[in-house]
Amino acid sequence: MENGFLPSTPEITNQTGRIITLWNGAWIAAIVVGVITWGLMLWCVAAYRKRKADNKLPVQTRANVPLELMYTIVPLLMVGVLFKFTAEAAWEITDNTAEADVHINVVGKQWSWDFNYVDDDVYDPGVQAYLTGEEGVEETLPTLYLPVGERVEFTLDSRDVIHSFWIPAFLYKEDVIPGITNTFQVIPQEEGMYQGKCAELCGEYHASMLFNVAVVSRDEYEARMQELRDEGYTGQIGVDEYSRDQVVRITEEHEEEDA
């Protein structure tokens, strides 16, 4: 969303406001520096241009210590200020010390996602959706359910290659790396349906590695957990395991290839 000439966003999570503020501050600083720099350049072009009948060389200045100190110190101060605000925001965004209400383990794989709901001991197997361009394909995507207003801790693992777990509306993404477990926390604050995707080129069907994110009430969240239990998706899918749905799909694909 936009507010005037600067982007803005609703408080979709507890971090989106902080991220947008940092983004806008950086852009305002860049615009101010750009205007001053361009203004000085244009002023020099106009003030010191070669005039008619002026065949003399301009005065050759070897050094100007105050000027050199200024254009060394000022950029250093600017970088220092930018670093300060960026480091403070990054520290808050990546702080995982708070006690989480919900724990979800996300397993990236070529080319979908498995969602383990750790606290409820159920899982949702992600079956790859093939993008045909037809309506309704989004409904076949894996859907991650999150309870609104509760602190969710994600642990991210990869079953094969490097992926990147990205929910654009949350303004945050985290790499999913084989052999390394990355963790982050977030509090969804706006109910609704959002889109997620892999942000790391991971193979032939990378573009199909999409998922939905449903931020719902606690009652709806509990109802979804019960649906998964009723469907038999109890327990957790390990990093090196495949669900029965995935085994069936892989078998069918091999049979089609052999045929």
N, C-alpha and C positions, 0 to 999 in steps of 0.2 A: 504494500500500500504506500501511497505517497501523501505527504502533508506539505503542500507548497512544492518547493524544488528539492526537498530532502525526504528520504524514505522514512516511513514510520510503520509500526505494526501493533496490533493489539497485544496485550499481555498474555500471549498464548501459553508461555511457560514463565517460570520465575526468573529466567535468564534473558528472554528476548528483549526486554526493555534496556538492560545493561549493554547488550550487544549492539543494538541500534544506536544508543547514545554514544558508544565508542566509535562506531562507523561514521555517524554524523559529525562528531568532533574532529575526526581525522580529515574528513572532506572539507569542513569549514577552514581548518588550518591550511590545507593544501590550496584552497581557493584564494585565501588571503595572501599566501606566499606567492602564488602564481600572479595575482593582480599586481603586487608590488614589483615583482621581477619583470613582468612584461611592461609595466609602466616605466621603470627605470631604463629598460632597453629602448623603448620608443622615444623617451626623452633624450637619451644619448644620441640616437639616430637624428633627431630633429635639431638638437642644440649644437652638435659637433659635426654636422654634415659639411661636406666641401662646398664652398660657395664660389660663385663666378669670380674670375680674376684673382682667386686666391691660390697661388702656386707654391706657397710655403708649406714645409712639413710641420705638422703639429709638434708641440713641445714633447720631447721624449722623456717620460718619467720612468726611472729605474725601479723605484719602490715607493710604496705609501704604507708605512707601518700601521697607522691607525686603521686604514681601510682593510688591510690584510688581516689584522686582528679581528675586526668586526665580522668579515665573512668566514672566519674560522670559528669564532666563539658562538655567534648566533646560530649557525646550523647545529653545532653540538648541543646547545641549550634546547633547540627545537626537538632534536632526536631524543634527548634525555626526558623531556616532558611527555613526548609520545610513548616512549618506553615505559614510563611510570604508569600512565593510565592503562596501557595495554597489559602490563604485568599484573596490575591490580585486578583488572577484569578477568584475565585468564586464570588468576588464582581463585577467584570466586566461582568461575564457571566450572573448573576442574576439581573443586573441593569435594571430596567424597567422605568426609569425616562424620557427617550427620547420620543419624540412624534412619535407615530407609523403611518405608511402610510396605513397599512391594519390591520383590526381587525377580528380575526377568533375565534369563540367559538366552542370548541370541546367537545362533549358529549360522554363519554364512556358508554357502555352498554353491557350486556351479549348477543351476543359476536361480537360486531361490533362498529362502530363509526358514529356519526352524525356530519356533518360539517356545522356550521352556518356562512355564510359570512355576517358579521354584516353591513359593509358599503354599501353593495349592496342589503341588505334585501332579500337574497335568502338563500336556504339551500340545502344540498345534503344528503339525507337519506342513511345511511349505512345499507345495507342488508347483513346478514351473508353469507359468502361464505363457502361452504363445500369442504374441501380439498380431492379430489379424486385421486390425483396423475396423472391426465391426463393433457395434454397440454392445455393451454388457460385458466386455472383457474384464473391466475393472472388478466386477463382482467375483471373478474367479481367482483374483490375487489373494495371497495370504494376508490375513488381517491381524494386526497386533492390537490388543485391547489394553487400555490404560485407564485406571480410575482417576477422575478429575480431583484435583486438590490434594493428592497424596504424593509423597516423595517416592519416586521410582528409581531403583538402582539397576542399571544395565551392566551385565558382563558379556563381553563380545568375544567369540571364538570363531575360528575358520576351520572348515573341514578339508580344504584343498589349497586354494591360492589366496592372495591378498584381495580383500574386498574393502568396502567403506560403507558403514551404516549411516545413512543420511536421511533425516526428516527435514526438508527445506523449511517448512513453517516454523520449526523449532530453532532455526538459524544455527544449527550445530551438526557436526558429523565427526565420526571417530573411525579410525582404521580398524579393520578386522584382519589380524595377521596370524598365519599358522604358527602354533607353538607359543603364542603370546596372548594373554588374556588382558584386554583393555576394559576399563570400568569408567562409568560416569553416572551422575545422578541428575534428575530433572523433576520438576513438579508441573505437570500439565494443569493449566488454569482455565482453559476454554474448551467446553464440550464441542465435539464436531468430528468430522471425518477429514483426515489429512493424508497426504501422499508421502511415500518413502521410496527410496531407491538406493542402488549401489552407486557410489561415486568414484569407484576405482575400476579402470578397464580390466576385466577379469576373464575374458575369453569370448568365444563366438556369440553367445547369447547374453552378453552383458546388458544390453538394452532391455531385455525382458526381466531383469532381476529387480522387479518392482514389488511393492507391498502397500497395503493400506494401514492407516493408524486410526483407530476409533477411540476417542477420548470420551468416556461415558461415566454415568453415575456409578456409585458403589453397588447398587442393586443390579444394574445392567451388567456390571463386571462379574458379580457373583453368578448371575444367570449364565453368562458365557462359560465360566469355569465349570458349571454343572453340565452344560451341553457337552463339553469336551469329555467329562467323566462318563456321561451316558453313551458317548460314541466310542468309548474304550481307549481314549488317549490318556491313560494314566501312567505315571512315572515320568522319566526324563529321557530325552534323546541325547546320548553322548556325542562327543565331537567326532568319534570314529564309527558311529552307528547310523543306520538308516531305519526309518519307520517302515511298517508294513506297506503303507501306501506308496512309498518311494521304491521299495523293492518291486512291487507290482508294476509300477510305471517303467522302471529301468528294464524289467524283463520284457514288457510289451514293446519297448523301443528296440531292443535287440532282436526280437522276433520279426519286427517290421523290416529291420535292416537285412536280416538273413533272407527274408522273403523277396 
